[in-house]
Amino acid sequence: MLLKPDPNTYAILPWRPQDLRVARFICDVYTYGGKPFEGDPRFVLKRTLEEAKKMGFVFNTGPECEFFLFKTREGKPTTEFQDYGGYFDLAPSDLAEDVRRDIVLALT
């Protein structure tokens, strides 16, 4: 398999230190014969979007980052929640406030 970087996906990772910046590209997967690899999720998506377009459909998506933060005890993970904020809570209310702010800033 060969990876070909997609220049349109170039991005500096904002959560890395500024003096040690890290960039990333998302790649398309090709076979050694230069053909798109049919198991590559990006290829599957592109092909499906093209088929949908021919049928008159437009694809729209609204991804959401959903996750849980768990406490650790003596360096080991637990199943006890680190945060207690509810869905769409605006006010900081727990120990995960700084993590959520950092995530929001990185996503912005």
KOLKOLFI-473130 format. One record per residue (C-alpha): x, y, z; residue number from 1; residue in one letter. Coordinates in nm, 2 decimals. Layout:
KOLKOLFI-473130
<atom x="X" y="Y" z="Z" i="NUM" aa="A"/>
...
//
This chain:
KOLKOLFI-473130
<atom x="0.00" y="0.00" z="0.00" i="1" aa="M"/>
<atom x="0.11" y="0.36" z="-0.07" i="2" aa="L"/>
<atom x="0.00" y="0.66" z="0.12" i="3" aa="L"/>
<atom x="-0.05" y="0.99" z="-0.07" i="4" aa="K"/>
<atom x="-0.10" y="1.29" z="0.15" i="5" aa="P"/>
<atom x="-0.39" y="1.51" z="0.07" i="6" aa="D"/>
<atom x="-0.25" y="1.87" z="0.08" i="7" aa="P"/>
<atom x="-0.60" y="2.01" z="0.16" i="8" aa="N"/>
<atom x="-0.59" y="1.83" z="0.50" i="9" aa="T"/>
<atom x="-0.26" y="1.99" z="0.62" i="10" aa="Y"/>
<atom x="-0.30" y="2.13" z="0.97" i="11" aa="A"/>
<atom x="-0.08" y="2.23" z="1.25" i="12" aa="I"/>
<atom x="-0.19" y="2.05" z="1.57" i="13" aa="L"/>
<atom x="-0.29" y="2.33" z="1.81" i="14" aa="P"/>
<atom x="-0.25" y="2.12" z="2.12" i="15" aa="W"/>
<atom x="0.13" y="2.07" z="2.07" i="16" aa="R"/>
<atom x="0.38" y="2.32" z="2.21" i="17" aa="P"/>
<atom x="0.45" y="2.61" z="1.97" i="18" aa="Q"/>
<atom x="0.83" y="2.55" z="1.99" i="19" aa="D"/>
<atom x="0.78" y="2.19" z="1.89" i="20" aa="L"/>
<atom x="0.50" y="2.22" z="1.63" i="21" aa="R"/>
<atom x="0.36" y="1.91" z="1.47" i="22" aa="V"/>
<atom x="0.16" y="1.90" z="1.15" i="23" aa="A"/>
<atom x="-0.06" y="1.63" z="1.00" i="24" aa="R"/>
<atom x="-0.19" y="1.53" z="0.67" i="25" aa="F"/>
<atom x="-0.47" y="1.28" z="0.60" i="26" aa="I"/>
<atom x="-0.37" y="1.04" z="0.33" i="27" aa="C"/>
<atom x="-0.54" y="0.84" z="0.06" i="28" aa="D"/>
<atom x="-0.43" y="0.48" z="0.03" i="29" aa="V"/>
<atom x="-0.33" y="0.34" z="-0.31" i="30" aa="Y"/>
<atom x="-0.21" y="0.00" z="-0.43" i="31" aa="T"/>
<atom x="0.14" y="-0.03" z="-0.58" i="32" aa="Y"/>
<atom x="-0.03" y="-0.02" z="-0.92" i="33" aa="G"/>
<atom x="-0.14" y="0.34" z="-0.86" i="34" aa="G"/>
<atom x="-0.51" y="0.25" z="-0.81" i="35" aa="K"/>
<atom x="-0.71" y="0.37" z="-0.51" i="36" aa="P"/>
<atom x="-0.73" y="0.09" z="-0.25" i="37" aa="F"/>
<atom x="-1.10" y="-0.01" z="-0.24" i="38" aa="E"/>
<atom x="-1.08" y="-0.07" z="0.14" i="39" aa="G"/>
<atom x="-0.97" y="0.29" z="0.21" i="40" aa="D"/>
<atom x="-1.25" y="0.46" z="0.40" i="41" aa="P"/>
<atom x="-1.17" y="0.79" z="0.22" i="42" aa="R"/>
<atom x="-1.20" y="0.62" z="-0.12" i="43" aa="F"/>
<atom x="-1.53" y="0.46" z="-0.01" i="44" aa="V"/>
<atom x="-1.67" y="0.79" z="0.10" i="45" aa="L"/>
<atom x="-1.56" y="0.97" z="-0.22" i="46" aa="K"/>
<atom x="-1.72" y="0.70" z="-0.43" i="47" aa="R"/>
<atom x="-2.04" y="0.70" z="-0.23" i="48" aa="T"/>
<atom x="-2.06" y="1.08" z="-0.24" i="49" aa="L"/>
<atom x="-2.02" y="1.08" z="-0.62" i="50" aa="E"/>
<atom x="-2.30" y="0.82" z="-0.65" i="51" aa="E"/>
<atom x="-2.53" y="1.02" z="-0.43" i="52" aa="A"/>
<atom x="-2.46" y="1.34" z="-0.63" i="53" aa="K"/>
<atom x="-2.55" y="1.16" z="-0.95" i="54" aa="K"/>
<atom x="-2.88" y="1.06" z="-0.78" i="55" aa="M"/>
<atom x="-2.95" y="1.43" z="-0.68" i="56" aa="G"/>
<atom x="-2.85" y="1.40" z="-0.32" i="57" aa="F"/>
<atom x="-2.63" y="1.63" z="-0.11" i="58" aa="V"/>
<atom x="-2.45" y="1.50" z="0.19" i="59" aa="F"/>
<atom x="-2.45" y="1.71" z="0.50" i="60" aa="N"/>
<atom x="-2.30" y="1.61" z="0.84" i="61" aa="T"/>
<atom x="-2.26" y="1.76" z="1.18" i="62" aa="G"/>
<atom x="-2.00" y="1.56" z="1.37" i="63" aa="P"/>
<atom x="-1.98" y="1.59" z="1.75" i="64" aa="E"/>
<atom x="-1.70" y="1.51" z="1.98" i="65" aa="C"/>
<atom x="-1.85" y="1.30" z="2.26" i="66" aa="E"/>
<atom x="-1.64" y="1.15" z="2.53" i="67" aa="F"/>
<atom x="-1.62" y="1.08" z="2.91" i="68" aa="F"/>
<atom x="-1.34" y="1.18" z="3.15" i="69" aa="L"/>
<atom x="-1.27" y="0.94" z="3.42" i="70" aa="F"/>
<atom x="-1.07" y="0.98" z="3.75" i="71" aa="K"/>
<atom x="-0.75" y="0.80" z="3.82" i="72" aa="T"/>
<atom x="-0.65" y="0.66" z="4.15" i="73" aa="R"/>
<atom x="-0.28" y="0.59" z="4.22" i="74" aa="E"/>
<atom x="-0.22" y="0.63" z="3.85" i="75" aa="G"/>
<atom x="-0.48" y="0.37" z="3.75" i="76" aa="K"/>
<atom x="-0.80" y="0.44" z="3.57" i="77" aa="P"/>
<atom x="-1.14" y="0.41" z="3.74" i="78" aa="T"/>
<atom x="-1.49" y="0.42" z="3.62" i="79" aa="T"/>
<atom x="-1.57" y="0.72" z="3.83" i="80" aa="E"/>
<atom x="-1.65" y="1.03" z="3.63" i="81" aa="F"/>
<atom x="-1.41" y="1.33" z="3.64" i="82" aa="Q"/>
<atom x="-1.68" y="1.57" z="3.53" i="83" aa="D"/>
<atom x="-2.04" y="1.62" z="3.62" i="84" aa="Y"/>
<atom x="-2.15" y="1.88" z="3.37" i="85" aa="G"/>
<atom x="-2.47" y="1.81" z="3.19" i="86" aa="G"/>
<atom x="-2.54" y="1.83" z="2.82" i="87" aa="Y"/>
<atom x="-2.48" y="2.19" z="2.70" i="88" aa="F"/>
<atom x="-2.38" y="2.32" z="3.04" i="89" aa="D"/>
<atom x="-2.23" y="2.66" z="3.01" i="90" aa="L"/>
<atom x="-2.09" y="2.72" z="3.35" i="91" aa="A"/>
<atom x="-1.78" y="2.54" z="3.48" i="92" aa="P"/>
<atom x="-1.89" y="2.31" z="3.75" i="93" aa="S"/>
<atom x="-1.62" y="2.05" z="3.81" i="94" aa="D"/>
<atom x="-1.25" y="1.95" z="3.78" i="95" aa="L"/>
<atom x="-1.27" y="1.89" z="3.41" i="96" aa="A"/>
<atom x="-1.33" y="2.26" z="3.33" i="97" aa="E"/>
<atom x="-0.97" y="2.32" z="3.21" i="98" aa="D"/>
<atom x="-0.97" y="2.01" z="2.99" i="99" aa="V"/>
<atom x="-1.30" y="2.12" z="2.82" i="100" aa="R"/>
<atom x="-1.17" y="2.47" z="2.77" i="101" aa="R"/>
<atom x="-0.85" y="2.33" z="2.61" i="102" aa="D"/>
<atom x="-1.05" y="2.11" z="2.38" i="103" aa="I"/>
<atom x="-1.28" y="2.40" z="2.27" i="104" aa="V"/>
<atom x="-0.97" y="2.62" z="2.20" i="105" aa="L"/>
<atom x="-0.81" y="2.34" z="2.00" i="106" aa="A"/>
<atom x="-1.12" y="2.27" z="1.80" i="107" aa="L"/>
<atom x="-1.17" y="2.64" z="1.73" i="108" aa="T"/>
//
